[in-house]
Amino acid sequence: MASRNAGAEAPTTVNTSVTRTRNYLTGSEVDRLIAAARKVSRYGHRDATMILIAYRHGLRASEVCDLQWHQVELAAGRLHVRRSKRGTPSVHPMQGDEIRALRRLQREQGPGPHVFVSERGGPMTPKSFGNAFARLGERAGMPFLIHPHMLRHGCGYALANAGHDTRALQAWLGHKNIQHTVAATRPRWSRPSCASAQSWSPSSTGCPATSSSSRA
């Protein structure tokens, strides 16, 4: 499940800097979307895997669509994240369900540089991903309109709720400026220290395990 090891759900209070009702998705909502993709989408496994990877690693639509196989180390369980908007690249650990989903996708799609491809064999575009994502929201019975960037915000909220500090969130989300991290995870609330929080990623400390990488 996408929300595994994500700690508690995201807060119910909203970010007042935006006009929409909510700008993030909770882990359970992401699970619903993944389930809907597997049931009703023509390319169910591809779409479910896109949602899972985007949520776990806080990827923008352009970043998940641009993801290439040379960034994925399936044997080592590492994802080399390349950020847009001059963000900081990093290396993220992957969990077992992500690795299994990507292995299956690689087998089913055949050769090609991009991880997520369209029916015609080219890379998925942010627009096509957004359209598919919105349709899945309707089929999953979401009570509000959704868009892919809500996965990135949901990742930030889930990590913060699990007890990771702002610097760790900055590294995971690839923000150059920590103020962008603060804005993306408002409001703030009381939470346990990183050392005692439930682990998000397979690191011994329970903190997001990232390292900068020129290869990403």
N, C-alpha and C positions, 0 to 999 in steps of 0.2 A: 504494500500500500504506500501511496506517496507520502502520507503523513507519518509513517513509521519513524521513530526517533526524533520527531520534530518538537517534542515537548507539548505543552498545552496549546489549546487553540489560540488564534489571534484574538486581540481584544475586541470587544463589541463597540467601543467608542470609535468614532470616525475621525479621519483626518479632515479638519475643517478648512484646509487650504484648497480643497477641491469641491466642486459643486455636485458631483455625483454622490449617490448614497454611500458608496463604499469603494475604495480603490485597491482592495486586496481580496484574495480568496483564502479561506481556511483550508486546513489539510483535509477535512472531511469533504469539503466541496470539490477539491481537486480529485479525490478518490471517486466521487460521483461522476465527474467529467471523464475520467479514465475508463470507468465502467461503461459509460454511455458510448464512448468511442469504440470499445471492443464489441459492443452489441449491435450498433446501428450504422457505424461508419464503413464505407466501402473499403477504405484503407485503415481499418481499425487499429491494427498493431502499430503502424507508423504513427498515427495521430496520438494514440495513447502514449507511445514512447516519447514523442515530442513534448507532450504535456508534462510527463514525469521528469525528463531531463531539464526542461525550462524551469520547473518549480524547484527541483532539488538544488540547482546551481544558480538560480536567480538570473536566468538569461533573458535578454530582450528578444523580441521576435526576430530581429535582424541577426542576432547572434546565434540563435538556435537554427535558423535557416542557413546560415553560412557555415555551420559546423561541418568539418571534413574528417575523414577517417584517420588522417595522420595525426589528428589532435586526440585520438582515443587510443589509450593503451589498455586493451581488454585483459591481457594477461596480468598486468600490474595493478589494474583497477584504478587507473588515473585518467583524468580528463584535463587536457590543456585548454584552458578557457581564454579565448581571445575576445577582448572587449571592444565595443564601438564607443563613440563619443570620447575618445582619448582616455578610456578607462585603463586601469592597471591589469595586465594579464597575470594569470596565476595558474597553479596546478591544483585541482580538487581531487580528493579521493572519491571513488564511486562505490555505491553499495551493491550488494549481490543482485537485487532485482533489476537494477539499471544495467549491469553487465549482461545478465541473461537476456534482457529485452534487446540490447544492442547486438548481441551475437545472433539472435533470431533474425533481426532486421537485416543484418549483413548477409545472412544466408539467403533470405527471401528476395532481396533486391538485386543481388549480383554485383559485378564490379562497377566502380564509379567513385569519383573523389568525394562526393557529398554524402553525408549521413542520411539526410531526409530529402527524398526526391519526389517529383510530381509524377503523374501518370505518363507524361511524355519523356521521363527520364532526366529532366533537368532539375536543378535545385528548387526546393520550395521557396516561394517568395513570402515576405511578411504579409502582404495583402491576402494571398491565398490561405495562409495559416490563420490570419485573423478572421476571415470569412468562415472557415471550417470550425474555428473555435466558437464563434458566435452561434452557429447552427447547433453545435453540441450543447451549448448552454440551454438552448430552447428544448432540445430533446431530453436533457437531464432534468428539466423542470426548474431551472434556476429562476428565482423570483425577480431578477434584475438582469439588465444587459451586461454582458461580460466581454472582455478583450484580453489578449495575451499578456499585456504588461501587468495585469493583476496577479499573474503567477510570480513575477519578480518581486512585487511588493509583498505577496503572501510569504515568499521565502524569507524576506527580511523580518517580517513580524514573527514568523515561527522561530527563527533563530534567536531573536531578542527574547521571546517568551520562554525559550529553553535556557536562558541565562547567559548567553554570550554577550560580551561587552561591545561597545560601539566600534572600537578599533578592530575587533575580530570581524564584525559585520562589514566594516569598510573593506577589509581584505577580501572577504568572500564575495561581496557584490562588485568589487573592482572600482569603487569610487576614488577619484583622485583627491577630492575635497571631502573631508569628514562631515562638513555641514550638509552635504547631499545625503549622507547616510542618516544623519539626525532627522532631516526633513522627511526622508522616505519611511522612517519607522516611528513617527509620532503617532499617538501620544506615548509618553514614557510612563512606566509603571514600576512598582517594586518587584524585584525578581531575585532569585538566588545567585550566588557567585558562580562563575564559569566552572570551577572545580567540582561543585556539587550538583550542577545541572545535568539533566538527561542528555546523553550524547546525540548529536545530530549526525556527525560523520564518524567513520571508524578510526578515530584517533584516541590515543590512550588518555588524553586529558579531557576529552569531551568537548573541546573547543573546535571550531571549524579549522581543519588542517589545510593550510594553503601555503604555497611558496611561489614567489615571483619566478617567471620563466621567460626567457627571450624566445623559446620555442613555441610558446602558446600563441 
